[in-house]
Amino acid sequence: MSTKNTRLKFVLLLPLVFVCTAGSAMAQSKVGTTVGAFLRIEPTARVAGMGNAGSALPGGLEAVYFNPGAIGTIEQAAVSYTHSFWLADISYNYAALALPVKGVGNFFASVTALNSGEMDVRTVEQPLGTGERFDVSNVAVGLGYGLRVTSRFATGVQINFGTERIWHTSNRLMTFSVGTVYKLNEQGMTLGFGLMNFGTSARYTGGDLSIQYDPTPDVAGDNGALPADQSTDAFPVPVMFRLGLSVPFKTSEDSRFLALIEALHPNDNSESANVGIEWEWKSMFALRAGYQTLFQTDGQLGLTLGFGIKGDLGSNTYQLDYAWAGHKSLEDTQRVSMAINF
């Protein structure tokens, strides 16, 4: 079988998370029991470089994916784009927009697109290929709203409309996410909470599930090729509870550190934790490191590294980030993000 066919398993390979007890670590895993798992791919290179521990990141467009409460902390219009060199040559792209409206609140929109590229159709009878080609394509559109309630507290909500397609078969799903951000002290210590991708179940439908059916195979002379459709089970969406803490501290007038720790509880895997740290110099250059899925049963993720630069574009500012993430059994992944604040 071609190695490219492993791309079909991408929905089973996404990162997971939450600090667990010894008892919960022995619980039965539910890996691969949800649809829409591409929603679990973290899109932001900055946060990916810090172990994807982003639910308590103190503001910014890059924090919204991890916690919709961050929408309420955004102070100026911004756009961002991320491209990820994902597993098995899968292409992952993410674009986001934030628009504050004075006296009303902050609005947010995002588009997530994942595509496997074309692969050969193979069957038991024709293992070398039928001559046909197919691909896997997933798309989600997100809309959100956030509000800074007080100088220390912000909240937000996001809704995602998504679809997953495998050749001529697809599903449709809708999820809701809600979160809050609370600044604990004047030094900037921040607590963040997010309930991500809470939604309905979804099942696949489409032409690839059509078959010819013989209702009475033991009877001769009847129509043994009646058209029929197969029905798949309905599977839940990948719900994730995220709880994080960020602690900034200065080492000099020109440099500062930001430490992040995050606990996650998914509905389709064991609990685990993400940790990360960022060192920034003169608000121009940053180095990052982190570790994903600590304490996770049979976890496949681990060390992450990254860097970023900031600068001026006339009256605007830009931010360019890169992240590398290691995988124990699969190839490593990379992300590149670009953001502009207006």
Buried (B, 14 or more C-beta within 10 A) or exposed (E): EEEBEBBBEBBEBBBBBBBBEEEBEEEEEEBEBBBBBBBBBBBBBBBBBBBBBBBBBBBBBBBBBBBBBBBBBBEEBBBBBBBBBBBBEBBBBBBBBBBBEEEEBBBBBBBBBBBBBEBBEBEEEEEEEEEEEBEBBBBBBBEBBBBBEEEEBBBBBBBBEBBBBBBEBBBBBBBBBBBBBBBBEEEBBBBBBBBBBBBEEBEBBBEBBEEEBEEEEEEEEEEEEEEEEEEBEEBBBBBBBBBBBBBBEEEEEEBBEBBBBBBBBBBBBBBBBBBBBBBBEEEEBBBBBBBBBBBBBEBBBBBBBBBBEBEEEEEEBEBBBBBBBBBEEBEEBBBBBBBBBE
